[in-house]
Amino acid sequence: MAHVTLIIITEPDAPASEFAPADYCQALEASGHTVELVARPGSSRSGAAFAGLAAAGGDLLVVLDPAMCYEPADLPRVVEALQSSDAEVAVASRLTPQSGPFRAAVGMLVRWWTGSTDPLTGLIALTRSAYAGQQRFAAATWSGDIAARWHDMKTQIAAGLNFSLSGLPYWTMDIGGFSTERRFQEPSPEDLEEWREMLTRWYQFGAFCPLFRSHGEYPYREIYLIAPESHPAYRSIADVIHLRYRLMPYIYSLAGMVTHEDGTIMRALVMDFDDPAVREINDQYMFGPALLINPVTEFGARTRLVYLPSGSGWYDFYTGAYAPGGRAIEAAAPYEKMPIFVKAGTILPTGPALQYSDEKPADPLRLFVFAGADGQFKLYEDENVNYDYEKGEFAVIPMRWDEAKKTLTIGPRRGRFDGMLKRRTIEIVKIDPKTGRGVDFDAAPDKVIVYDGKKQTIKFR
């Protein structure tokens, strides 16, 4: 367990109750860590006010500057003043002790710098700062206070792809943009409709980013404040939120690939296709190995040019219409749908409708198999909320489609974890160029099996 010295930088005249970190200290102590709380006024810029703390010893010195008393350039002096200690030093700004992020930040710091086990679960840091290697510390980056304009939405696609190409798998943005133009804050009827359409297109894009989140200044971004339920904007945003939840088995498996296989989620086309035509494409990308995502970034557009990379066949996600790769098409892009294409050979795992991510397990699990090429996928599962996967507490179910034999093989489950489904129903829907159907969660499946962890091979005609 760790001895933590928690240093709060206060305003010179701020009452102690304003920072009230006692609850968070208690949470750390309850997990076995000893905590020493120290307050230091923020009037000194030299770092001298902290020099005496270096002799206190302990494992970790956490310096928190919730009121931003220090400019970023001053904080290194604080760290320097503490460096004579044998303890590790961490500094964070703009975290108020009353907030959840304060507790999460301290818990993560204790975990990272001391290697101890902390009861705080599922922690992740969301930051606008980034550097090579930060994915090792459960850190995700968002692109900052971008503007709410169409061309800003388009540039976010390339921003996310460049992040992924740099080896940083968890990137996100403010859906709808953070800073809004006055014409959207006090809109005319025409501007209101443009705002609604832009938010719709941005949500459609954002649902296929590693982290799906909306944030910004007024106007508010809650779906019910964007448009009434009868409006196509409301219907589309609701549909894409539900789709994101339906795809949770696929998305969580991609996250498992990030952790265990150094994978990525949002992939520039050059990462997957040896096709010279994709080298200059910065507004399309793969979401995992299966889905070709094509955001619509022009007001009023109802089609968009989509290049289908060579070396694969492609299915329209919604209709199942098949097209060979190596060519550009003018894809339908109605108000309520962004063009999505599925690579032939894909095994796409999906789950039941959810209101929140761990509402219920993925049972039944529905697999959409897109014929036309051999394919494989590994379904990854763990306890969802803790770090036991680092101890080997997770399970992988390999799946393989054999195009020549028209067989789907669901291999033996490898691994285990507490709460794992030992038996589950798997519904299988096969899609090929002749079926004329796309992804439909309500349609009757072609095959239904009960999977108990043992290998099964399912034959199709």
Order of alpha helices (4+ residues) and beta strands (2+ residues): beta-alpha-beta-alpha-beta-alpha-beta-alpha-beta-beta-alpha-beta-alpha-alpha-alpha-alpha-alpha-beta-beta-beta-beta-beta-beta-beta-beta-beta-beta-beta-beta-beta-beta-beta-beta-beta
